[in-house]
Amino acid sequence: MSNAPRTTVVFETGNGKFQNKVEIGAHTFFASEPAELGGDDSGPTPIEIMNAALGACTSITLRMYADRKGWPLRSIYVEISHQRGKAEECAIEGREVPSHPQEIFTKKIKLEGPLDPKQIERLLMIADKCPVHRILTQQACLRTQLIS
């Protein structure tokens, strides 16, 4: 099995004002906007897809770690919410806080299984090490190119 990244392709379907089809390898789904924003609500919004990526990445990272350690983690539940808010709401000790509004993602995690307090503490630290979490907490380089 290859670990090569698959290209994500997104294109308008022509059905509804904002409906897009997302193709990732053999997987397809729709993205849209809710009716109150002029969409047809035929799929999650782009922000909801990003929330899903963060939640799934967190859960998968926790599962891999717990399995590798042989810990009795029976199930993982991750709830993600997103809001735009004041940077002070997300301040981390020792870091300078920007003076402009910022995107705030909140992860609520439920771990089931007979885990001891040290295992739970470690898993919560590992939750912040998933690749999507790391991408969202660092500056990224985004390039836009026109293709024909």
C-alpha positions, 0 to 999 in steps of 0.5 A: 500500500502506497503512502503517496498523497492523493490529489484532491479535485474539486469542481462545480457540478452545475446543480445549485449555486454552490454545489461542488463535487470533491474527488479524492482517489476513489472517494467522492462527496459533495460540498455546498453551503446552507440554504440561508447562504444561497446553497442547497445544503447538499454537503458539508461546507468547506469549514465543516470539511476542515473540522472533519479533517481535524476531528478524524486526524485527532481520532486516528492519531490517538488510536495509533498511539494507544494501539502502539502502547497497548493501552485499553482505549475502547473508543474515541469521540471527537467533537470539533467547533469553529468560530472567529473570535478574539485572539485573547480567547486562545492565548497560550502562555509564553506566546505573543497574542496577535491583536486581530481576530483569529480562527478558534477551533475547539476539540472536545474529546471523549476517551472510553476505556479503563485508562489511568490518569497518566494515560489520559493526560498523555493522550490529550497531549498526543491529540495536539500532535496530529498532522492537521492540528499542526498545520492549523497552528503554524503558518502555511504557504499557499500557492495559487496557479492557473491551469488550462 
